[in-house]
Amino acid sequence: MRTIKTMQRTGIMQSVRRISSTHAEINDLSEKLVDKYNKREKEFENKASQLIASSTKVRSQLISERKSHSESQRELEVKYTAEIQSLKSEIKTLKRKVTLAQKVSSANKVQILSLETKIRELEGKLEDIDLERTYHDLDITGGVVEEPAQISSFEIESLRLELERANEDRNSKEYTIECMEKGIEATHEITSQEIDSQSSKRLKLMEENRSLKEQLALKKNTSFQIISSERIPLESGGAEAVPLSQEISLTPVIPIVASSLMLPMTTYSMLALLLIVVIWLVVRKW
């Protein structure tokens, strides 16, 4: 019996020892887990504070960038407006010049078409500028943080150079039209003077012709009267003859009107040839 009791006590003691050791292990593991949890909690707190700081920094950067975008947007708006107004003014001027050129002369169709093509190109560039500005406005409204789309100074300078060349072409066109108008006016003036001169000469010739016809009719009447009053019978055949001393020449005096009328035609031909040469020189200059 004592042996059994001793064995029971020994088993109980061993069980108690095992339980005690297990409890100690559990306590150690619990402490380790608590320490690990505390470390993780501190790490999370540090990361959370870092994230809050970075979020605040990003928010301030976003606010600053939005402000700078708003300022750049206003600057771009002013710049776009000035450029667009200038281009529209130039286009209106070109359109007026095209209309004037169309009214002045129909011989300048090629240059007018070139100016109209230039106007269409400028209008297309204006539409591109408007589209670019619209896209920029959409980006700003949607909150997309990007660098604002800007037109390079090279493109603006290129537009200005194209407009200057269009203005130079327009000025050259105006000078050519002015020269042609002056040439036409001078030709018209010379032609008018020549027509007036030839008309006066023609009237004078017609007056002289009428006077000569009257003199011829008077001479014919006088000769008929002389012939009828001084008729002499001939011995052979009883025919009547007119003495040579009383014979009057009945040859009519005809003015040379045809040769006088050829002079204006020659003058007109020369003037037309001169005008053609002037137009050819102007076209060759283009």
C-alpha positions as CSV (number, residue, x, y, z in Angstrom):
1,M,0.0,0.0,0.0
2,R,2.8,2.4,0.8
3,T,4.4,1.7,-2.5
4,I,1.2,2.5,-4.3
5,K,0.8,5.7,-2.4
6,T,4.4,6.6,-3.1
7,M,4.0,6.0,-6.7
8,Q,0.8,8.1,-6.7
9,R,2.6,10.9,-5.0
10,T,5.5,10.7,-7.4
11,G,3.1,10.8,-10.4
12,I,1.3,13.8,-8.9
13,M,4.5,15.6,-8.3
14,Q,5.6,14.9,-11.8
15,S,2.3,16.2,-13.2
16,V,2.6,19.3,-11.0
17,R,6.1,19.9,-12.3
18,R,5.0,19.4,-15.9
19,I,2.1,21.8,-15.4
20,S,4.4,24.3,-13.7
21,S,6.9,24.1,-16.6
22,T,4.1,24.4,-19.1
23,H,2.7,27.4,-17.3
24,A,6.2,29.0,-17.2
25,E,6.5,28.4,-21.0
26,I,3.1,29.9,-21.6
27,N,4.0,33.0,-19.5
28,D,7.3,33.4,-21.5
29,L,5.5,33.0,-24.8
30,S,2.8,35.5,-23.6
31,E,5.5,38.0,-22.7
32,K,7.2,37.6,-26.0
33,L,3.9,38.0,-27.8
34,V,3.2,41.2,-25.8
35,D,6.6,42.6,-26.5
36,K,6.2,41.8,-30.2
37,Y,2.8,43.4,-30.2
38,N,4.1,46.5,-28.6
39,K,6.9,46.7,-31.1
40,R,4.5,46.3,-34.0
41,E,2.2,48.9,-32.5
42,K,5.0,51.4,-32.2
43,E,6.0,50.6,-35.8
44,F,2.5,51.2,-36.9
45,E,2.3,54.4,-35.0
46,N,5.5,55.6,-36.6
47,K,4.3,54.6,-40.1
48,A,0.9,56.3,-39.4
49,S,2.6,59.5,-38.3
50,Q,4.9,59.4,-41.4
51,L,1.9,58.8,-43.7
52,I,0.0,61.7,-42.0
53,A,3.0,63.9,-42.5
54,S,3.5,62.9,-46.1
55,S,-0.2,63.3,-46.8
56,T,-0.1,66.8,-45.3
57,K,2.9,67.6,-47.5
58,V,1.2,66.2,-50.6
59,R,-1.9,68.2,-49.8
60,S,0.1,71.4,-49.4
61,Q,1.9,70.6,-52.6
62,L,-1.4,70.0,-54.4
63,I,-2.7,73.3,-53.1
64,S,0.4,75.1,-54.2
65,E,0.4,73.5,-57.6
66,R,-3.2,74.3,-58.1
67,K,-2.5,77.9,-57.2
68,S,0.4,78.0,-59.6
69,H,-1.8,76.3,-62.2
70,S,-4.5,78.9,-61.7
71,E,-2.0,81.7,-62.1
72,S,-0.5,80.1,-65.2
73,Q,-4.0,79.5,-66.5
74,R,-4.7,83.2,-66.2
75,E,-1.5,84.1,-67.9
76,L,-2.2,81.6,-70.7
77,E,-5.7,83.0,-71.0
78,V,-4.4,86.5,-71.4
79,K,-1.7,85.3,-73.9
80,Y,-4.2,83.2,-75.9
81,T,-6.7,86.1,-76.0
82,A,-4.1,88.5,-77.2
83,E,-2.8,86.1,-79.8
84,I,-6.2,85.2,-81.0
85,Q,-7.4,88.8,-81.2
86,S,-4.3,89.7,-83.2
87,L,-4.7,86.7,-85.5
88,K,-8.4,87.5,-86.0
89,S,-7.6,91.1,-86.8
90,E,-5.0,90.0,-89.3
91,I,-7.5,87.5,-90.8
92,K,-10.2,90.2,-91.1
93,T,-7.6,92.5,-92.8
94,L,-6.6,89.8,-95.2
95,K,-10.2,89.1,-96.0
96,R,-10.9,92.7,-96.7
97,K,-7.8,92.9,-98.9
98,V,-8.9,89.7,-100.7
99,T,-12.4,91.3,-101.3
100,L,-10.8,94.5,-102.5
101,A,-8.4,92.6,-104.8
102,Q,-11.4,90.6,-106.2
103,K,-13.3,93.8,-106.9
104,V,-10.2,95.6,-108.4
105,S,-9.0,93.1,-110.9
106,S,-9.9,89.6,-112.1
107,A,-6.4,89.0,-113.3
108,N,-5.1,88.3,-109.8
109,K,-7.0,85.1,-109.1
110,V,-3.9,83.1,-108.3
111,Q,-2.6,85.5,-105.7
112,I,-6.1,85.8,-104.2
113,L,-6.4,82.0,-103.9
114,S,-3.0,82.0,-102.2
115,L,-4.2,84.6,-99.7
116,E,-7.4,82.6,-99.0
117,T,-5.3,79.5,-98.5
118,K,-3.1,81.4,-96.0
119,I,-6.2,82.6,-94.2
120,R,-7.6,79.1,-93.9
121,E,-4.2,77.9,-92.5
122,L,-4.3,80.7,-89.9
123,E,-7.9,79.8,-89.0
124,G,-6.8,76.2,-88.6
125,K,-4.0,77.2,-86.3
126,L,-6.5,79.3,-84.3
127,E,-8.7,76.3,-84.0
128,D,-5.7,74.2,-82.8
129,I,-4.9,76.9,-80.2
130,D,-8.5,76.9,-79.0
131,L,-8.5,73.1,-78.8
132,E,-5.2,73.1,-76.9
133,R,-6.6,75.6,-74.5
134,T,-9.8,73.5,-74.0
135,Y,-7.8,70.4,-73.2
136,H,-5.8,72.4,-70.7
137,D,-9.0,73.7,-69.1
138,L,-10.3,70.1,-68.9
139,D,-7.1,69.0,-67.2
140,I,-7.3,71.8,-64.6
141,T,-11.0,71.1,-63.9
142,G,-10.5,67.4,-63.5
143,G,-7.7,67.9,-60.9
144,V,-5.0,66.3,-63.0
145,V,-1.7,67.6,-61.8
146,E,0.4,68.2,-64.9
147,E,2.5,70.8,-66.4
148,P,0.2,73.3,-68.3
149,A,0.1,72.8,-72.0
150,Q,1.8,75.8,-73.5
151,I,2.5,77.0,-77.0
152,S,6.2,77.3,-77.6
153,S,7.6,80.7,-78.4
154,F,8.9,79.2,-81.6
155,E,5.3,78.3,-82.8
156,I,4.1,81.8,-82.0
157,E,7.1,83.4,-83.7
158,S,6.4,81.1,-86.7
159,L,2.8,82.4,-86.8
160,R,4.0,85.9,-86.6
161,L,6.5,85.4,-89.4
162,E,3.8,83.8,-91.6
163,L,1.5,86.7,-90.9
164,E,4.3,89.2,-91.8
165,R,5.0,87.3,-95.0
166,A,1.2,87.4,-95.8
167,N,1.3,91.1,-95.1
168,E,4.3,91.5,-97.4
169,D,2.6,89.5,-100.1
170,R,-0.5,91.6,-99.6
171,N,1.5,94.8,-99.9
172,S,3.2,93.5,-103.0
173,K,-0.2,92.7,-104.3
174,E,-1.5,96.1,-103.6
175,Y,1.5,97.7,-105.3
176,T,1.0,95.5,-108.3
177,I,-2.7,96.4,-108.5
178,E,-1.8,100.1,-108.1
179,C,0.7,99.9,-110.9
180,M,-1.7,98.1,-113.1
181,E,-4.4,100.6,-112.3
182,K,-2.1,103.5,-113.1
183,G,-1.0,101.8,-116.3
184,I,-4.7,101.3,-117.2
185,E,-5.6,104.9,-116.3
186,A,-2.6,106.2,-118.3
187,T,-3.5,104.0,-121.3
188,H,-7.2,105.0,-121.0
189,E,-6.2,108.7,-120.8
190,I,-3.9,108.3,-123.9
191,T,-6.5,106.4,-125.7
192,S,-9.2,109.0,-124.8
193,Q,-6.9,111.8,-126.0
194,E,-6.1,109.9,-129.2
195,I,-9.8,109.1,-129.8
196,D,-10.7,112.7,-129.2
197,S,-8.0,113.8,-131.6
198,Q,-9.0,111.3,-134.2
199,S,-12.7,112.2,-133.8
200,S,-11.9,115.9,-134.4
201,K,-9.8,115.0,-137.4
202,R,-12.5,112.7,-138.7
203,L,-15.1,115.5,-138.3
204,K,-12.8,117.9,-140.0
205,L,-12.3,115.5,-142.9
206,M,-16.0,114.9,-143.1
207,E,-16.5,118.7,-143.3
208,E,-13.9,119.0,-146.0
209,N,-15.5,116.1,-147.9
210,R,-18.9,117.7,-147.7
211,S,-17.4,121.0,-148.9
212,L,-15.7,119.3,-151.8
213,K,-18.9,117.5,-152.7
214,E,-20.7,120.8,-152.8
215,Q,-18.0,122.3,-154.9
216,L,-18.1,119.3,-157.2
217,A,-21.8,119.5,-157.6
218,L,-21.5,123.3,-158.3
219,K,-18.9,122.6,-161.0
220,K,-21.0,119.9,-162.6
221,N,-24.0,122.3,-162.8
222,T,-21.8,125.0,-164.3
223,S,-20.2,122.7,-166.8
224,F,-23.6,121.4,-167.9
225,Q,-24.8,124.9,-168.4
226,I,-21.8,125.9,-170.5
227,I,-22.1,122.7,-172.6
228,S,-25.7,123.3,-173.3
229,S,-25.2,127.0,-174.3
230,E,-22.1,126.6,-176.5
231,R,-23.0,123.4,-178.4
232,I,-21.4,123.4,-182.0
233,P,-22.6,121.2,-184.9
234,L,-20.0,119.0,-186.6
235,E,-19.8,118.7,-190.5
236,S,-19.3,114.9,-190.5
237,G,-22.3,113.2,-189.2
238,G,-24.0,116.3,-187.7
239,A,-22.8,115.4,-184.2
240,E,-22.2,117.9,-181.6
241,A,-18.8,118.4,-179.9
242,V,-17.5,120.5,-177.2
243,P,-14.5,122.8,-178.0
244,L,-11.3,121.9,-176.2
245,S,-11.0,125.4,-174.9
246,Q,-14.4,125.2,-173.3
247,E,-14.0,121.7,-171.9
248,I,-13.9,121.5,-168.1
249,S,-12.3,118.7,-166.3
250,L,-14.9,116.7,-164.5
251,T,-12.5,114.5,-162.5
252,P,-13.8,114.3,-158.9
253,V,-11.6,115.2,-156.0
254,I,-11.9,112.3,-153.5
255,P,-10.3,112.8,-150.0
256,I,-8.3,110.0,-148.7
257,V,-10.4,109.1,-145.7
258,A,-9.3,105.4,-145.5
259,S,-5.7,106.3,-144.8
260,S,-6.7,108.7,-142.1
261,L,-8.9,106.1,-140.5
262,M,-6.0,103.6,-140.4
263,L,-4.1,105.8,-138.0
264,P,-6.3,105.3,-134.9
265,M,-6.3,101.5,-135.4
266,T,-2.5,101.5,-135.5
267,T,-2.4,103.7,-132.3
268,Y,-4.9,101.3,-130.5
269,S,-2.8,98.3,-131.5
270,M,0.4,99.9,-130.1
271,L,-1.4,100.8,-126.8
272,A,-2.8,97.3,-126.5
273,L,0.7,95.9,-127.1
274,L,2.2,98.2,-124.5
275,L,-0.5,97.1,-121.9
276,I,0.3,93.4,-122.6
277,V,4.0,94.0,-122.1
278,V,3.3,95.7,-118.7
279,I,1.1,92.9,-117.5
280,W,3.7,90.3,-118.7
281,L,6.5,92.1,-116.8
282,V,4.3,92.2,-113.6
283,V,3.5,88.5,-113.8
284,R,7.2,87.7,-114.4
285,K,8.1,89.7,-111.3
286,W,5.8,87.5,-109.2
